[in-house]
Amino acid sequence: MYDLDGVPLRVTEVPGHLASAHPVLGWQVPDIAATVRALAAKGVAMTIYEGMGQDALGIWTSPDGAAKVAFFADPDGNGLSLTQA
């Protein structure tokens, strides 16, 4: 169990698990660009999907500009995401 600022997160090891091609966990953040830069400073690389139109930081912006999303992977290859809406 992990305490994510008051929100419990249970993590279970699954023998033989293969990472999904799609995000399995995400966080809503108030400033996605600042969060991406902070993660990059710690060695986390954002996942760039060809043809998706992400910016130089790896952030995708919805056509109406209301949401921004960035993707990255944990050390086991599980897809994770950040969202600013």
N, C-alpha and C positions, 0 to 999 in steps of 0.2 A: 504494500500500500504506500502511496505517495500523497502528500498534502500539497495540492497546487493552489496555494493562497486560499485555503479554506474549502477547496473542492477535492474530495477524495478521488484518487485514481488507482484502480486495482490493475496490476500487471501480472499476467500468468504466462509462465514459460510453457510453450507447446512444442514437444519434440517433433522434429521433422517439418516445422512450419516453413512455408515459402512466402516471401514478401509479396504483397499484392501490388499490382500495377497502378492502383488507385489509392488516394490518401485514406488512411484509416483513423487518423486523429488530427484535429485542427484546433487552432486557438484564434479567437477574435482579439485583435490588438488595436489600440487607439491611433498608432502611427506606424504603418507597415514599413515605410522606408527606413525609419530609425531602427525598427526591430530587425529588419533584414541586414542593415549595416552592422548592428551589434552582433548578430549571429555570424556574419562574415568575418568580423574581427576575431572571432573565436574559432575560425576555421570551418564553419558550416557553409557549404556551397548550395545555392539555390538550383533547382532543377529547371532547365530550359527545355520547353517542348517546341519542336520545330513547327512553324506555321501558326503558333498560338498568339504571336504578337506581344510577347512580354518585353518590358523595357530593359535597359542595361543592368538593372539590379535583379532582374528576373521576376518582376511584378507584372501581372496581367491586370488590366483595367477593363471592367465591363463596358459594353457599348454606350450605356447611358451615364457612365462615370460614377455610378452609385456604389460600386464595390471594387475592391482591389484584392487580389489573391496572389500569394507566392507559395511555391512548393519546394520541399527539400526532403531528404531521406534520413532516417536514423541509421546508426552503424550496421544494423541488420538488413537495411534496404527497404524498410517499411516507409511508405509515403506519408508525409506529414504536411500540414499547410498552415498558413497564416492568412487571416482575412481582416480587412478593414472595411466596414460598411457604414 
